[in-house]
């Protein structure tokens, strides 16, 4: 049955010299239009605005300041959307531009509004073309690359498949550009630390990601029940083959998944601070499924308010969970290590007696990092 597919195409696949690679854009459009005519809903997450604007302005490929990148994005986003408008109009498809920053994803109310917009566009058979809003984004509210953005958009729209189009035809056992013995991995059941190391830190001159960022995106999607395919943008039927389950890249299997609000807590929200907890709290959270209480809290880092998402970190510095905190940072500094009765006697206001309630908490796994 037709479902929803999110397709991401990167800067390295969209640029050809000093121009947009219209061949790859046309190929992606052919496949998306075919799927939409068959009843699929589709979202295209497209990079390329900064690269297109940089070339239009005659700016160098590297060493740009943040204002220069933002200016390039302002110019390039128009160039990019103009090209997409022409390409999809010929295929009878209406497109919509959706620009996001991480702070939109991190605030629950704004996240819901963005989701509602995307779901309404999909209901009306419109193709949303999503990009990071590089014109206004600064480092603390950036996704970092559109691989992460595409995974979070896939989670947001309850996608059935995420396809990451790149300049290689999947994940290899080593970098195929330097190792002739590298072999493509057609299927991944789990992203292990060994797989993570094999991916390396390779990236192109025009892109900001690399194979590791693809695996990060695949892991986010996988943990919420969404399979991911990493494939070459140059492959004529890459998206169609992915939808049809044919081998043409690397397929990352979905895992038992996080549902509903906990998806937002785990992956869509950027933690506003860190809570350092003791080993007893680690066991209570991970083994026993309990809430985080003040006696297990060793330290509080960052500035946050009650209702924000925070990262919960063990004494060894490893992130073990994320959750919605019931105290602001200043009050939490005052009550850490205290019993509930002592906190009540101090008169410290909190939404709930727990620092983080188990219903608002998601256990994370960081061994792959």
LINQUIZI-V744560 format. One record per residue. SS is DSSP state (@ for helix, = for strand, . for the rest). PSI is psi in radians with two decimals (none if undefined). NEAR is the number of other ideal C-beta (glycine too) atoms within 10 Angstrom. Layout:
BEGIN
SS/PSI/NEAR, SS/PSI/NEAR
END
This chain:
BEGIN
./2.45/5, ./2.51/12, ./-2.45/13, =/2.27/18, =/2.38/25, =/2.18/29, =/2.24/29, =/2.29/31, =/2.29/26, ./2.96/30, @/-0.70/24, @/-0.42/24, @/-0.25/25, @/-0.29/26, =/2.44/22, =/1.75/11, ./-2.17/7, ./0.34/11, =/2.85/13, =/2.47/21, ./1.49/19, @/-0.46/14, @/-0.83/11, @/-0.64/20, @/-0.74/23, @/-0.72/14, @/-0.76/21, @/-0.71/23, @/-0.72/21, @/-0.79/16, @/-0.73/24, @/-0.72/23, @/-0.66/18, @/-0.75/15, @/-0.75/19, @/-0.61/21, @/-0.40/12, ./0.08/10, ./-0.03/10, ./2.61/18, =/2.49/23, =/2.55/24, =/2.32/27, =/2.07/26, =/1.97/29, =/2.19/26, ./-2.94/28, ./-0.21/28, @/-0.83/28, @/-0.77/28, @/-0.77/26, @/-0.74/27, @/-0.67/25, @/-0.76/24, @/-0.65/20, @/-0.62/15, @/-0.11/14, ./0.50/7, ./2.69/18, ./2.85/8, ./-0.49/10, ./2.84/8, ./0.32/7, ./2.52/16, ./2.89/9, @/-0.80/12, @/-0.62/8, @/-0.71/16, @/-0.70/19, @/-0.66/18, @/-0.73/19, @/-0.70/23, @/-0.70/26, @/-0.71/16, @/-0.83/19, @/-0.53/26, @/-0.67/22, @/-0.73/15, @/-0.79/18, @/-0.84/25, @/-0.59/17, @/-0.74/12, @/-0.79/19, @/-0.68/22, @/-0.81/14, @/-0.78/12, @/-0.81/19, @/-0.46/20, @/-0.66/11, ./-0.36/11, ./0.13/15, ./0.46/9, ./2.28/18, ./2.35/12, =/2.79/18, =/2.42/17, =/2.23/15, =/2.04/18, =/2.24/17, =/2.66/23, ./2.86/20, @/-0.48/21, @/-0.47/17, @/-0.74/16, @/-0.50/25, @/-0.30/18, ./2.08/19, @/-0.77/17, @/-0.78/8, @/-0.61/14, @/-0.81/19, @/-0.71/12, @/-0.76/12, @/-0.74/19, @/-0.79/18, @/-0.68/10, @/-0.85/13, @/-0.75/22, @/-0.60/16, @/-0.74/12, @/-0.78/19, @/-0.66/19, @/-0.60/9, ./0.28/9, ./0.55/13, ./2.57/18, =/1.85/22, =/2.30/22, =/1.95/19, =/2.42/24, =/2.81/23, =/2.49/25, ./1.33/18, ./-0.33/22, ./-0.57/19, ./-0.21/13, ./2.33/20, ./3.02/10, @/-0.71/7, @/-0.22/9, @/0.30/17, ./2.61/19, ./-0.48/21, ./-0.73/14, ./2.87/22, @/-0.11/27, @/-0.85/31, @/-0.73/22, @/-0.77/24, @/-0.68/32, @/-0.73/32, @/-0.57/27, @/-0.70/27, @/-0.75/28, @/-0.74/26, @/-0.68/23, ./0.21/22, ./0.86/14, ./2.71/26, ./-0.28/19, =/2.45/22, =/2.22/30, =/2.11/28, =/1.88/33, =/2.24/30, =/-2.92/27, ./0.13/15, ./2.81/22, ./0.70/18, ./-2.99/24, ./2.37/24, =/2.85/20, ./-0.35/15, ./3.05/14, ./1.95/15, ./-0.28/16, ./-0.33/10, ./-0.19/9, ./1.87/11, ./-0.34/7, ./0.04/8, ./2.41/15, ./2.38/10, =/2.44/15, ./1.89/17, ./-0.47/12, =/2.37/11, =/2.15/20, ./-0.61/10, ./2.52/11, ./1.72/23, ./2.91/12, @/-0.57/11, @/-0.73/9, @/-0.71/18, @/-0.75/17, @/-0.65/10, @/-0.50/18, @/-0.44/20, ./-2.82/14, ./0.58/9, ./2.56/14, ./2.84/16, ./3.02/16, ./-0.57/10, ./-0.37/21, ./2.90/22, ./-0.13/20, ./-2.55/24, ./-3.09/20, @/-0.56/25, @/-0.66/19, @/-0.52/24, @/-0.73/27, @/-0.64/25, @/-0.78/22, @/-0.76/28, @/-0.64/27, @/-0.72/22, @/-0.86/24, @/-0.80/28, @/-0.75/24, @/-0.23/22, ./0.25/23, ./0.24/17, ./2.09/24, =/2.69/20, =/2.46/32, =/2.23/26, =/2.08/29, =/2.95/24, =/2.34/17, ./-0.36/25, ./-0.22/16, ./2.10/18, ./-0.59/12, ./0.52/16, @/-0.82/27, @/-0.77/28, @/-0.73/18, @/-0.69/18, @/-0.77/27, @/-0.64/23, @/-0.03/9, ./0.36/11, ./2.60/13, ./2.12/14, ./0.21/21, =/-2.44/27, =/2.12/25, =/2.17/23, =/2.05/28, ./2.56/13, ./2.67/17, ./2.94/17, ./2.23/7, ./2.81/14, ./2.40/19, ./2.80/8, @/-2.31/7, @/-0.54/13, @/-0.44/19, @/-0.78/21, @/-0.76/23, @/-0.77/22, @/-0.74/21, @/-0.46/23, @/-0.42/24, ./2.44/22, ./2.12/17, ./2.37/20, ./-0.17/17, =/-3.10/18, =/2.39/17, =/2.09/29, =/2.18/18, =/2.82/26, ./3.05/15, @/-0.59/11, @/-0.72/11, @/-0.65/26, @/-0.81/19, @/-0.73/12, @/-0.68/18, @/-0.90/23, @/-0.70/15, ./-0.70/8, ./-0.17/9, ./0.59/10, ./2.99/16, ./2.84/20, =/2.18/25, ./2.83/19, @/-0.61/22, @/-0.45/18, @/0.08/22, =/2.12/23, =/-0.69/14, =/2.77/14, =/2.21/24, =/2.39/14, =/3.06/13, ./2.05/11, ./2.89/21, ./2.84/13, ./2.33/16, ./-0.19/15, ./2.77/21, =/2.34/24, =/2.77/27, =/2.34/19, =/2.13/27, =/2.39/22, ./3.04/19, ./-0.32/13, ./0.06/8, ./0.02/9, ./2.28/13, =/2.23/15, =/-0.38/18, =/2.88/24, =/2.61/22, =/2.96/28, =/2.09/23, ./2.56/30, ./0.00/21, ./2.71/29, ./2.91/19, @/-0.71/19, @/-0.78/12, @/-0.63/18, @/-0.59/23, @/-0.63/13, @/-0.45/13, @/-0.09/20, ./2.38/19, ./-0.12/12, ./2.71/17, ./2.79/12, @/-0.70/14, @/-0.73/8, @/-0.66/13, @/-0.76/20, @/-0.70/12, @/-0.50/10, @/-0.32/11, ./0.43/6, ./2.23/17, ./2.37/9, ./2.66/19, ./-0.62/13, ./2.82/15, ./-0.47/13, ./2.59/21, ./-0.86/28, =/2.09/26, ./2.56/17, @/-0.45/17, @/-0.30/12, @/0.49/21, =/2.43/23, =/2.22/20, =/2.29/16, ./2.83/16, ./2.21/13, ./0.14/12, ./-0.40/9, ./-0.18/16, ./none/11
END
